[in-house]
Amino acid sequence: MKKYPLAKPYITKAEEKGVLEVLRSGSLSLGPKYEEFEKRFAKKVGAKYAAAVSSGTAGLHLAIIAAGIGPGDEVITSPFSFIASANCILYVGAKPVFVDIDPLIYNIDSQKIEARITKRTKAILVVHIFGQTADMIPIMKLAKKYKLKIIEDACESIGATYCDCSAGTFGESAVFAFYPNKQMTTGEGGMLVTDKKNIYNLCCSLRNQGRSENMRWLDHKYLGYNYRMDEMSAALGLAQLKKLDFMIKERRKIAGWYNKHLAAYADIIRTPDTAAVNTHTWFVYVVQLLSDKIRRDRVINLLRLEGIATKPYLPPIHLFDFYKKRFNYKKGDFPIAEDVGSRSLALPIYIGLKEKDIKYIVNKLIKLL
């Protein structure tokens, strides 16, 4: 029986060569590769500066610190995201203030943000979910009106565009992530991008134990962290970045096959929407199971027995025990995010899948439903 994982990185000899070169050089950290990766990445996304970090979570943490957010402040964000986007707000003693999502593209509903703004609101942390951006024009208008900063969690949406502008170019800073299930990978790792030199300099210091700009070993200016990216990861990233356009093109092809073969079953399965002004880069391919009679978790288990890995994407953050206990959240607080989260099913998407594989996966899913 053939097995289909949910995701798989696309690794070739180019990545192996790059990593081996680093290993043989003896310079495994703070070498030339991470600086080259930063420069090439910044150019790719259209930012002036890029700071390589150990993870997307680390990058978000630094972005929030650089925005001057601290205890007592509030940051508006989405409850429909990987938990790191909200946790990073808590890291600095601030409060995440959730806003429900758009039912079509699952990003924060730009029309519901203004009602949640208070005197304590300092920023909007926008999550570009699953491979496409949020509705940024009204969000940027609100940020300007209320003098709020915008931080973009673009960890899932590298290469995506909104009105022909790239994800990661709308806010004060933005963060991308390169976990192995992403559109490109460095194993673990992330990248913070910004057009502001002061933010770049601060984040470069904070990721390296708060060292002064002169980089003297025992000269520490800030309370910093060990958020550096190692040279092997940077070498992997350089090789991946060269083929990023190809990898996104392949993911779009696979998503197109899913759309084609699921089209006849619109009464029981809703395929993903892409906003008219967006381009999608397909971090994941998530469908909605429409019938209330279908037990999603049982479908997941039965597909696993068929060799097909699937996963719920995503359980809303506000219903995790920690958030319920700390903020007294309950079911019904953000009904759209809860409904989407309860019906969502991520299907396998990775380079190497053929149309016959997608047809096989779809047939197995429909048979079970």
N, C-alpha and C positions, 0 to 999 in steps of 0.2 A: 504494500500500500504506500503510495506516494504521500509524503508529508509536506504540508505548507505552513511554515512559520508565519507569524503575523508580520514580521519585518526581518530584513537581512541587509547588512551593509554591502556595498558594491566595491570590492577590493581587488585590485589588479597588481601586476608586477611593478607598476610605477610606485604604488604605495610601499610595497616591500623594499624596493630599491632605496626610497627616501629614508625609511626608518633604519635600514641597515647602514646607510651612510652616516647617520647620526651616531649609531651605536659604535661604529668603527672610529669615529672622530674623537671619542672620549669626552665630548662636550654635550652633556645630557640635559643641562638646564642653563638658562640665561645665556644661550649661545646665539648664533646668527639666524636660526630658522624661525624663531617666533617673531622676530622683528620683520623678516621678509614676509611672513604670513600676514602680519598686521597690515603692512603697506598694500599688499595685493588685495586683501579683503576689503580694506577701506575703499580702494578704487572700484572694486566690484559692486559694492552697494551704494556708492556715491556719497561717502562721508569723508570728512577731512582727516579724522583720526580714528584709530582702532586699537584697542587694548586687549590682548589675548589673556584669558583667564581660565581657571580650572574647570569651570562649569557655567551653565546658564544661570543657575541659582546664585553663584558667586557674583556674576556680572550684575544681576538684578540688585543684589545687596549693595554693591558699590554704587550703582546708579542712584539708589535711594539715598545713600549717605551723601553723595555729591550734590543731590538736589536740596540738601539742607533739611531733610525731614527728620523729625525726632519725636520724643515723648510728647503726647498730647495732640499731635497732628493727626489729620485724617487724610486718607488716600482712597479715592474712588477707583474701584476695579470690578472685575467680573467674578462671579462665583463659579462660572463654568470654565475651569482651567485646571492645569496641573497645580498641585497645592503650593509649589514654590513661589508662585507669583503673589499669593497672599501672605505666606510665611515671611517673605523678605520684608514686608511692611512691619510685621511684628518684631523682627530682629532689631529694629531701631526704636522700638517702644511706641510706634504709631499704631493707628487703628485702620484696618481695611474696611471700607464702606462699600458693600456690594450693591450692584445695580443689575437687574434682570437682563436677559439676553434677547436678541433678535431671533424669532423662531425660524427664520429662513437660513441664516448663515452662522448662527450660534455665537456671534461676537456680541459684546456689550451693546445694549440698545441705546443709541446716541440720543434718542428722544426722551429717555427716562433719567438722564444724568443730572440735569439742572435741579430737579426736585430734591436731590440728595446732597447738594452743595450746602455747606454751613460755613460759619466764620473760621472753623478749624481746618477746613479743607485746604490742602497745600498742593495737591497734584492729582492727576488722573493717570493711573497705570493701565494703559490699554493693552489687552492681550489679543494678538492676531492669531486666532485659533485655527488649527488643522491645516493651514496653508494659504489662508487669505486674510486680508486686513479688515479691520473694523471700518466703520463709516467715519472717516477722519475729518471731513470738512466741517460738519456741525460740532464735532468734538474740539477742533482747533478754535472755532469761534467762541465756544464756551470757555475754553482755557484763556483766551484773550480777554473776554468780558470780565472774568472773575480773577484774572491775574494768577492763573494756576500753571504749574509746570506739567508737561506731558513726558511720561516715560513709556517707551514701547517695549513690551515683551513680544519680541519677534522670533522667539526661540523655535517656533514651529513653522515659520513662514518666510524663510529665506528665499529671495527671488520673486516673491509676490509683489504685485503692483496695485495701486489704487489711483485712478485717474492718471495713469501713466507715470506715477511717482512710486519709487521703490519703498517697500516696507523698511523701516529703520531710519527714514529721513524726515519724519514728521515732528519728532519730539526733541527735547533737550538732549536726550540720550536714548539709545536703544540697545537691546541685548539679543544676541543670537546664540543658539546652542547646537552642539555637535555630538550628541549622544548617538550610539550606533543605529537607532531607528529613524534618525532624522534624514533630510534630503542629502546632506553630506555629513561626514563624521570625522572626528579626531579621536575616537574612543570615548574618553571623557573630555570635556572642554567647552569653552564658549568664547564670545567676543562682544565687548562693549564698544559701540561706535558713537561718535559725537562730532559736532562741528566746532565745539568750544575747547580751546587749548587748555584752559584752566581745569576743566572737568577731566580731560585726558591726563594731564599731569597729576592731578589728585588721585585718580584711579590707578595710575601706574605706580604711585607710591603705596597706596592702600593695599594693592594686591601683593606687594613685596614687603610686608611687615612694617609698612609706614616709613620706609627709609626716605631720607631727604633726596632732593633731586640730584645732588652730587653723587648719590649712590654709595657713599662711604659705608663700609660694612657695619660699623657700630654707631651710625648717626641716624637716629629715628625721630622723625618730626611728628608723626601721627600714631594713633592706635591703629595698627594695621593687621593684615591677615596673610596667611599663606595661600593666596589664590592664584599663584603663577601657573602658566601653562608650560609643560616640559617640552623639550626639543623634539622628542619622538612624536608627540601629538601634533606639534606644529608641522613637522615634515609630512605627516599623514594628511594634515589639512591642506598643505600646498598642493599635493597631488590630487586631492579631491576637488579643490577649487578649480583646477584646470578643466575638469570634466563636469562641473556643476550644471552648465547649460544642457549638456547631453542627458544627465541624470534626471533633471526636471522634465525634459522632453519625454523621456521614457515613462516617468510616473504619470504624466498627463495621458500618454497612450493607454496605459493600464486602466486609469480611471475612466477613459472613454469606452474601453471594452466592458467594464462593469455597467456603465450607463446603458450601453447597447443591449446587453443581455438581461438587464433587470427591467427594462422599459415596459415589458408586457405584464409586469406584476405590480403596477403602481397602486393597486387596491390594497396590497398587504405590505409593501415596502416603499419607503420614500428615499430616493437617492439624493445625494448632496446637491445643494444649490450653490451657484457662484453668482455674486452680485454683478450687475451689468457693467459696473465701472471697475471691477476687479479682474485680475488674473490669479489663477490658483496654482500652487506648486505641490499640493497633495502630500503633506506629511503623513496623513492617514486617510483612508477611505471609509467614512462612517455612514451607515444607513440607519434609518429609523424603522422599527417594527411597529406597524400601525395598529394591529389588533390587540385589544386589551385581553383577549383570551390567550395570547401567546406568552409563555413564560420565557423571557429572554435568557435567563441564566441556564435553563434547561437546554435551550437551543445551543448555547455555548458548549455545554458538556457533551451534547450529542455530536456536534461538529468535531470536537476534539477526538472523539472515538473514530471519526472518519479521517483523521489525520490533518484536519483543518483548524489552525489556531485562530481564535477570535477573542475579542475583549470588549467589555463595556467602556465607552469613551464619551463622557467622563462622569463619574459620580460628583455631584456638586460639592464644593468645598464646605459650604455652610452646614452641611449635614454630617460631616465628620465629627466624631465624639468630642475632640478637642475644641472645635469651634462652637458646638452646641453648648458645652459646659461653660466656656469663657464668655460667650456673647448671647446665650439663651436663644439661639436660632432654633427653628422648628420647621417641620414640613409645612409648606404653604407660603413661606416667606418669599420665595422666588420661584413661582409656579412654572414658568416656562423652562428655566434651567433644570428644574426637577423632572418635568415631563420628558424633556429631551434626554436627560441623563438616564432615565428609567427605560427608555426605548432604544437607546443607541447601541450599535453593534459595529465594531471596526473589523473590516475584512482584510485579508492578506494583501499587502502592496509592497513590492520590492522589485528591483531590476532583475530580470531573468524569467519572470512570469510571462507566459505566452497566452495568446487568446484562447487556446484550447484549455489552459489551466483555469482561466477566469470562467469559462463556460462550465467547466467541471465543478468549480466551487459554487457557482450560482445554482446549478442543477441540484447539488446536494442540499444547499440551503432551502431552496423552494420545496424540495421533497419533504424536508423536515417540517417546514411551516405548514 
